[in-house]
Amino acid sequence: MTLQASWYSRSAIVLSGAILILSVALINGYPLVYSDTGTYLRSAFTGFVPPDRPYWYGLFIEITSLGGYSLWGTIAAQALLCSLLLWRCWTVFGDRRAWTYLLTVAILSPFTGLGWYAGQLVADIFTVIGVLAGLLLLFSTTTFWWRSFYVFILVMASFVHLSNLMILPLTLISTALISRWKAGRSTSIPLWIPLVTLILCWPAIWLANKAVSGEGHISQRSHVFLMSGMAESGILQQWLAEHCPDESLGICHFKDSIPTTNKAFMWSERSPLHWGGGADKVRDEYNWIIRSTLKDPRYVALHIKASLWSTARLLALWHVADELEGEYYRQDYSAPYGSIAGLVAHELDDFLASEQNTGNGKLWMRVIDPVYAFLFGASILLAIYLLIRRCKSTDVLLCLLTGITTLVFGAWVCATLSTVDSRFMGRTAWLLPMMVSLILWHLHAQRKAA
């Protein structure tokens, strides 16, 4: 096969994989939307800098949709990135057979989070995209240009979703160190290269936000997320019981009316956040309370306990994608409807005609979720078996560690710093079935060859 023919063949495989990954969106008839989609579209087409999430996924939407010509361009770009990186993993760690790759993608796209998040106008898919780029950067022998591409993807993944600033370094460092310790697997480049790159993303985001909005920041709502988590765990109520009344603390006036769920604290009108005048008004007070708990060993222990419990709760949520069904998105007061109608009005009819917005939003999650739970549960059992029986194989250990650490650190970071939401599980959990499938096909090919 000539070099040109080989390039065409690889391109056809990647393109076919991307189409399969888009199967959910294609059946839906339009890119999937979530409540956050409206904010991202405002970022894309008005220059709005959200206070609680990065501006940079909006820029990604603007570029990939060709300035709003078609939002299909955004999810097509996401699917292509997924397919390209997965196929690269298949050729480096797997059996290199196109039909096994495409069959696996065809099964996992509709029945795990792969197709549901790659086909959704949110930044969640970039967690695994970043992990795959980091894995290939560290453990594949390739050209300078491919390595530069992987570094670019790592940086982009960190910019579009703040949780990746922690998830990516934790996942890649732990995977690399455990692989070296247990199997003697060395990285193809020094570990400090991706590590320094990811660390530099923190000040880079601060400076980039300052350039766009005139104010340097990583997140302007971190104090709200942390306080809402303390309310849900009961830490805030205990602290207020010990420190109120204190006339300098406005929240003391509401110490007996603290919501007991994260979402109620952040979004309900019957919350101290609302009564206190909003996130900007209470920033100094909330930050002072958070810092005071971190200075007290008793409360540090409570934070650790709450973090572990929240992580365990999140890991137990085996749903592909909650909150995508229902009538909310087709209502003119919903954020996605308003942004599509106001910013890409030529797509409103297609949006309203999608399966997500027809009737009660019939996406058949009651069928998808049980299949997903079976696949995910089977993957866990197979991963345990492979770790026990094949632990001396460096590729087996490396791929399984990548799937497991992405899952665990993804859950820990989001459950601790944000909220317990099934989408934070679903967006990363699909990587474990993918890695288990890659290993099983590879072992099957080796057995046939022998």
C-alpha positions as CSV (number, residue, x, y, z in Angstrom):
1,M,0.0,0.0,0.0
2,T,1.4,3.4,-1.0
3,L,1.8,6.2,1.5
4,Q,-1.0,8.2,-0.1
5,A,-3.3,5.2,-0.1
6,S,-2.5,4.6,3.5
7,W,-3.4,8.2,4.3
8,Y,-6.7,7.9,2.5
9,S,-7.4,4.6,4.3
10,R,-6.7,6.1,7.8
11,S,-8.8,9.2,7.0
12,A,-11.7,7.0,5.9
13,I,-11.5,5.0,9.1
14,V,-11.4,8.2,11.3
15,L,-14.3,9.7,9.3
16,S,-16.4,6.6,9.5
17,G,-15.7,6.5,13.3
18,A,-16.8,10.1,13.6
19,I,-20.1,9.4,11.8
20,L,-20.8,6.5,14.1
21,I,-20.0,8.7,17.1
22,L,-22.5,11.2,15.7
23,S,-25.2,8.5,15.5
24,V,-27.1,9.8,18.5
25,A,-27.2,13.4,17.2
26,L,-28.1,12.2,13.7
27,I,-31.0,10.2,15.1
28,N,-32.0,13.1,17.2
29,G,-32.0,15.3,14.1
30,Y,-30.1,18.1,15.7
31,P,-27.1,18.5,18.1
32,L,-28.2,17.6,21.7
33,V,-28.5,20.6,24.1
34,Y,-28.3,21.0,27.8
35,S,-29.2,23.8,30.1
36,D,-25.6,25.1,29.9
37,T,-25.8,25.3,26.1
38,G,-27.5,28.7,26.1
39,T,-24.6,30.3,28.0
40,Y,-22.0,28.7,25.7
41,L,-23.9,30.1,22.6
42,R,-24.0,33.6,24.2
43,S,-20.2,33.3,24.6
44,A,-19.8,32.2,21.0
45,F,-21.8,34.9,19.3
46,T,-22.0,37.9,21.7
47,G,-18.6,37.8,23.4
48,F,-20.3,37.3,26.8
49,V,-17.8,36.0,29.4
50,P,-19.7,33.7,31.8
51,P,-18.9,34.2,35.5
52,D,-19.2,30.4,36.3
53,R,-17.5,28.8,33.3
54,P,-14.8,29.5,30.7
55,Y,-15.4,31.7,27.7
56,W,-13.3,29.5,25.5
57,Y,-15.7,26.8,24.6
58,G,-17.8,29.6,23.2
59,L,-14.9,30.5,20.9
60,F,-14.6,26.8,19.9
61,I,-18.3,26.9,18.9
62,E,-17.9,30.1,17.0
63,I,-15.0,28.7,14.9
64,T,-16.3,25.3,14.3
65,S,-19.8,26.5,13.5
66,L,-18.3,28.9,10.9
67,G,-19.6,31.9,12.8
68,G,-23.0,30.4,13.4
69,Y,-23.6,29.0,10.0
70,S,-24.3,25.5,11.4
71,L,-24.0,24.2,14.9
72,W,-23.5,20.7,13.4
73,G,-20.0,21.9,12.7
74,T,-19.2,22.0,16.4
75,I,-20.3,18.4,17.2
76,A,-18.7,17.2,14.0
77,A,-15.4,18.6,15.2
78,Q,-15.9,17.0,18.6
79,A,-16.7,13.6,16.9
80,L,-13.7,13.9,14.6
81,L,-11.4,14.6,17.5
82,C,-12.7,11.6,19.4
83,S,-12.5,9.3,16.4
84,L,-8.9,10.5,15.6
85,L,-7.6,10.0,19.1
86,L,-9.4,6.7,19.6
87,W,-8.1,5.3,16.3
88,R,-4.6,6.5,17.2
89,C,-4.9,4.6,20.5
90,W,-6.2,1.5,18.6
91,T,-3.1,1.6,16.4
92,V,-0.6,2.2,19.3
93,F,-2.1,-0.1,22.0
94,G,-4.7,-2.2,20.2
95,D,-5.0,-4.6,17.3
96,R,-4.9,-2.0,14.5
97,R,-7.9,-3.6,12.8
98,A,-10.3,-1.1,11.4
99,W,-13.4,-3.4,11.7
100,T,-12.9,-4.0,15.4
101,Y,-12.5,-0.3,16.0
102,L,-15.6,0.7,14.0
103,L,-17.7,-2.2,15.5
104,T,-16.7,-1.1,19.1
105,V,-17.5,2.6,18.3
106,A,-20.8,1.6,16.7
107,I,-21.9,-0.2,19.9
108,L,-20.5,2.2,22.5
109,S,-21.6,5.4,20.8
110,P,-25.4,5.1,21.5
111,F,-25.1,2.9,24.6
112,T,-22.5,4.9,26.6
113,G,-21.7,8.6,27.0
114,L,-19.4,8.6,23.9
115,G,-22.1,9.6,21.4
116,W,-24.2,11.5,23.9
117,Y,-21.5,14.0,24.9
118,A,-19.6,14.2,21.6
119,G,-23.0,15.1,20.0
120,Q,-23.9,17.6,22.7
121,L,-23.3,21.4,22.6
122,V,-21.4,21.4,25.9
123,A,-17.7,21.1,26.8
124,D,-18.0,17.8,28.7
125,I,-16.5,15.6,26.0
126,F,-13.2,17.4,26.3
127,T,-12.2,15.6,29.5
128,V,-11.7,12.3,27.7
129,I,-10.3,14.0,24.6
130,G,-7.7,15.6,26.8
131,V,-6.9,12.3,28.5
132,L,-6.5,10.5,25.2
133,A,-4.2,13.3,23.9
134,G,-2.1,13.1,27.0
135,L,-1.9,9.3,26.9
136,L,-0.7,9.4,23.3
137,L,1.8,12.2,24.1
138,L,3.3,10.2,26.9
139,F,3.3,6.7,25.5
140,S,3.4,6.7,21.7
141,T,6.5,7.1,19.6
142,T,5.7,9.6,17.0
143,T,6.7,12.8,15.1
144,F,7.2,16.3,16.4
145,W,4.0,17.4,14.7
146,W,1.8,14.8,16.3
147,R,3.3,15.6,19.7
148,S,2.6,19.3,19.1
149,F,-0.9,18.4,18.2
150,Y,-1.4,16.4,21.4
151,V,0.0,19.4,23.4
152,F,-2.4,21.7,21.7
153,I,-5.4,19.4,22.5
154,L,-4.3,19.2,26.1
155,V,-4.2,23.0,26.4
156,M,-7.6,23.3,24.6
157,A,-9.2,20.8,26.9
158,S,-8.0,22.7,29.9
159,F,-9.3,26.0,28.5
160,V,-12.8,24.8,27.7
161,H,-13.7,23.2,31.0
162,L,-12.1,24.2,34.4
163,S,-12.4,20.8,35.9
164,N,-9.8,19.6,33.4
165,L,-7.2,21.8,35.0
166,M,-7.2,19.2,37.8
167,I,-8.5,16.0,36.2
168,L,-5.9,15.9,33.4
169,P,-2.7,16.2,35.5
170,L,-4.0,13.9,38.2
171,T,-5.0,11.3,35.7
172,L,-1.9,11.4,33.5
173,I,0.6,11.6,36.4
174,S,-0.9,8.8,38.4
175,T,-1.2,6.6,35.2
176,A,2.4,7.2,34.3
177,L,3.8,6.6,37.8
178,I,1.8,3.5,38.5
179,S,2.7,2.0,35.1
180,R,6.3,2.6,35.7
181,W,6.1,1.2,39.3
182,K,4.0,-1.9,38.4
183,A,5.2,-2.7,34.9
184,G,8.3,-0.7,34.3
185,R,6.6,1.2,31.5
186,S,8.6,4.4,30.7
187,T,7.1,7.4,29.0
188,S,8.4,8.3,25.5
189,I,8.9,11.9,26.6
190,P,9.7,13.3,30.0
191,L,6.7,13.4,32.3
192,W,7.5,17.0,33.2
193,I,6.6,18.3,29.7
194,P,2.8,17.7,29.9
195,L,2.9,18.5,33.6
196,V,4.4,21.9,33.1
197,T,2.1,22.5,30.1
198,L,-1.0,21.8,32.3
199,I,0.3,23.9,35.2
200,L,1.0,26.8,32.9
201,C,-2.7,26.7,31.8
202,W,-3.7,28.2,35.1
203,P,-2.0,31.5,34.7
204,A,-2.7,31.4,30.9
205,I,-6.4,31.2,31.5
206,W,-6.2,34.1,34.0
207,L,-4.4,36.2,31.5
208,A,-6.6,35.2,28.6
209,N,-9.7,36.1,30.6
210,K,-8.2,39.4,31.5
211,A,-7.6,40.1,27.8
212,V,-11.2,39.3,27.0
213,S,-13.1,40.8,29.9
214,G,-10.6,43.2,31.5
215,E,-10.6,41.2,34.7
216,G,-8.2,38.3,35.4
217,H,-9.8,35.3,37.0
218,I,-10.0,31.5,36.8
219,S,-13.6,31.3,38.0
220,Q,-15.7,34.0,39.5
221,R,-18.2,31.6,41.1
222,S,-15.9,29.1,42.9
223,H,-17.1,30.5,46.3
224,V,-20.7,29.7,45.4
225,F,-19.9,26.1,44.3
226,L,-17.9,25.5,47.5
227,M,-20.5,27.0,49.8
228,S,-23.3,25.1,48.2
229,G,-21.3,21.9,48.7
230,M,-20.8,22.7,52.3
231,A,-24.6,23.3,52.6
232,E,-25.4,19.9,51.1
233,S,-22.9,18.1,53.4
234,G,-24.1,19.9,56.5
235,I,-20.7,21.6,57.1
236,L,-22.1,25.0,56.6
237,Q,-25.0,24.5,59.0
238,Q,-22.6,23.2,61.7
239,W,-20.3,26.2,61.2
240,L,-23.1,28.7,61.4
241,A,-24.4,27.1,64.6
242,E,-21.0,27.6,66.2
243,H,-20.3,31.1,64.9
244,C,-23.7,32.9,64.7
245,P,-25.0,35.3,65.6
246,D,-22.3,37.5,64.2
247,E,-23.6,40.9,63.0
248,S,-20.8,41.1,60.4
249,L,-22.0,38.0,58.6
250,G,-25.1,38.5,56.6
251,I,-25.7,34.7,56.2
252,C,-26.3,34.4,59.9
253,H,-29.7,36.0,59.4
254,F,-30.6,32.9,57.4
255,K,-28.8,30.2,59.3
256,D,-32.1,28.4,59.9
257,S,-33.1,28.4,56.3
258,I,-30.0,26.9,54.6
259,P,-31.1,24.6,51.6
260,T,-29.9,21.0,52.0
261,T,-29.0,20.4,48.4
262,N,-26.4,21.9,46.2
263,K,-28.7,23.0,43.4
264,A,-31.3,24.6,45.7
265,F,-28.5,26.7,47.4
266,M,-27.3,27.9,44.0
267,W,-30.5,28.3,42.0
268,S,-33.5,28.6,44.3
269,E,-34.9,32.0,45.2
270,R,-35.4,30.7,48.7
271,S,-31.6,30.6,49.4
272,P,-29.2,32.9,51.3
273,L,-27.4,33.4,48.1
274,H,-30.5,35.0,46.6
275,W,-31.4,36.9,49.8
276,G,-27.8,38.1,50.1
277,G,-27.9,39.9,46.8
278,G,-26.2,37.3,44.5
279,A,-22.8,35.8,44.0
280,D,-20.8,39.1,43.6
281,K,-22.3,40.6,46.8
282,V,-21.5,37.7,49.0
283,R,-18.0,36.8,47.5
284,D,-15.9,38.2,50.3
285,E,-18.1,36.8,53.1
286,Y,-18.3,33.3,51.6
287,N,-14.6,33.2,50.9
288,W,-13.9,34.2,54.5
289,I,-16.1,31.4,55.8
290,I,-14.5,28.8,53.4
291,R,-11.0,29.8,54.5
292,S,-12.0,29.6,58.2
293,T,-13.1,26.0,57.8
294,L,-9.9,25.1,56.1
295,K,-7.9,26.5,59.0
296,D,-9.7,24.3,61.6
297,P,-8.6,20.7,61.7
298,R,-12.1,19.6,62.7
299,Y,-13.6,21.1,59.6
300,V,-10.8,19.8,57.4
301,A,-11.7,16.3,58.5
302,L,-15.4,17.1,57.7
303,H,-14.4,18.4,54.2
304,I,-12.4,15.2,53.5
305,K,-15.3,13.0,54.7
306,A,-17.8,15.0,52.6
307,S,-15.5,14.8,49.6
308,L,-15.2,11.0,49.8
309,W,-18.9,10.5,50.3
310,S,-19.8,12.8,47.4
311,T,-17.4,11.0,45.2
312,A,-18.9,7.6,46.1
313,R,-22.4,8.9,45.4
314,L,-21.3,10.2,42.0
315,L,-19.6,6.9,41.1
316,A,-22.8,5.1,41.8
317,L,-24.8,7.1,39.3
318,W,-24.9,4.8,36.3
319,H,-26.9,7.0,33.8
320,V,-25.8,8.0,30.4
321,A,-27.1,11.5,30.5
322,D,-29.8,12.8,32.8
323,E,-31.8,16.0,32.2
324,L,-31.9,15.7,28.4
325,E,-35.5,14.5,28.2
326,G,-38.7,16.5,29.0
327,E,-40.4,19.6,27.7
328,Y,-38.1,22.2,29.2
329,Y,-35.9,22.8,26.1
330,R,-38.7,23.5,23.7
331,Q,-40.1,26.3,26.0
332,D,-39.2,29.8,25.0
333,Y,-38.0,30.6,28.5
334,S,-35.3,27.9,28.4
335,A,-31.7,29.1,27.9
336,P,-31.0,27.0,24.9
337,Y,-34.3,28.0,23.1
338,G,-33.6,31.7,23.8
339,S,-30.0,31.5,22.5
340,I,-30.8,29.5,19.4
341,A,-33.8,31.7,18.6
342,G,-31.9,34.9,19.2
343,L,-28.5,34.0,17.8
344,V,-28.9,31.2,15.2
345,A,-32.6,31.7,14.4
346,H,-32.2,29.9,11.1
347,E,-31.8,26.6,13.1
348,L,-34.8,27.1,15.4
349,D,-37.2,24.9,13.4
350,D,-34.7,22.1,13.2
351,F,-34.0,22.4,16.9
352,L,-37.8,22.2,17.7
353,A,-38.3,19.3,15.4
354,S,-35.6,17.2,17.0
355,E,-36.4,14.1,19.0
356,Q,-35.2,15.8,22.1
357,N,-38.0,18.4,21.7
358,T,-40.8,16.3,20.2
359,G,-43.6,15.6,22.7
360,N,-42.0,14.8,26.0
361,G,-38.5,14.6,24.6
362,K,-38.4,11.0,23.5
363,L,-34.7,10.0,23.6
364,W,-35.5,6.5,25.0
365,M,-33.2,6.8,28.0
366,R,-35.3,4.2,29.7
367,V,-33.9,1.7,27.2
368,I,-30.4,3.2,26.8
369,D,-29.6,3.4,30.6
370,P,-30.1,-0.4,31.3
371,V,-27.9,-1.3,28.4
372,Y,-25.3,1.1,29.5
373,A,-25.5,-0.2,33.1
374,F,-24.9,-3.7,31.8
375,L,-22.0,-2.7,29.6
376,F,-20.4,-0.6,32.3
377,G,-20.8,-3.3,35.0
378,A,-19.4,-6.0,32.6
379,S,-16.4,-3.7,31.9
380,I,-15.7,-3.3,35.6
381,L,-15.7,-7.1,36.0
382,L,-13.6,-7.6,33.0
383,A,-11.1,-4.9,34.1
384,I,-10.7,-6.7,37.4
385,Y,-10.1,-10.0,35.6
386,L,-7.6,-8.4,33.2
387,L,-5.7,-6.7,36.1
388,I,-5.4,-10.0,37.9
389,R,-4.6,-12.3,34.9
390,R,-2.8,-9.9,32.6
391,C,-1.1,-7.5,35.0
392,K,2.3,-8.2,33.6
393,S,1.3,-6.8,30.2
394,T,2.3,-3.1,30.1
395,D,-0.3,-2.2,27.5
396,V,-3.1,-3.9,29.4
397,L,-2.1,-2.1,32.7
398,L,-1.7,1.2,31.0
399,C,-5.0,1.2,29.2
400,L,-7.0,0.0,32.2
401,L,-5.3,2.6,34.4
402,T,-6.2,5.3,32.0
403,G,-9.9,4.3,32.1
404,I,-10.0,3.9,35.9
405,T,-8.1,7.0,36.9
406,T,-10.1,9.1,34.5
407,L,-13.2,7.8,36.1
408,V,-12.1,8.2,39.7
409,F,-10.4,11.6,39.4
410,G,-13.2,12.9,37.2
411,A,-15.7,12.0,39.9
412,W,-13.6,13.2,42.8
413,V,-12.9,16.7,41.3
414,C,-16.5,17.3,40.2
415,A,-18.2,15.9,43.2
416,T,-15.8,17.9,45.6
417,L,-15.7,21.2,43.8
418,S,-19.0,21.3,41.9
419,T,-21.9,19.0,42.5
420,V,-23.0,15.3,42.4
421,D,-24.5,15.2,38.9
422,S,-24.7,12.0,36.7
423,R,-23.4,13.8,33.7
424,F,-20.0,14.2,35.4
425,M,-20.0,10.4,35.6
426,G,-21.4,9.7,32.2
427,R,-19.0,12.0,30.3
428,T,-16.0,10.0,31.4
429,A,-17.3,6.5,32.3
430,W,-17.4,5.4,28.6
431,L,-13.6,5.4,28.4
432,L,-13.4,2.2,30.6
433,P,-15.6,0.1,28.3
434,M,-13.6,1.5,25.4
435,M,-10.3,0.5,26.9
436,V,-11.5,-2.9,27.9
437,S,-12.8,-3.5,24.4
438,L,-9.4,-2.4,23.0
439,I,-7.6,-4.9,25.2
440,L,-9.9,-7.8,24.5
441,W,-9.7,-7.3,20.7
442,H,-5.9,-7.1,21.0
443,L,-5.7,-10.3,23.0
444,H,-8.0,-12.0,20.5
445,A,-5.7,-11.0,17.7
446,Q,-2.7,-12.3,19.5
447,R,-4.4,-15.6,20.2
448,K,-5.3,-16.1,16.6
449,A,-1.8,-15.2,15.5
450,A,-0.4,-17.8,17.9
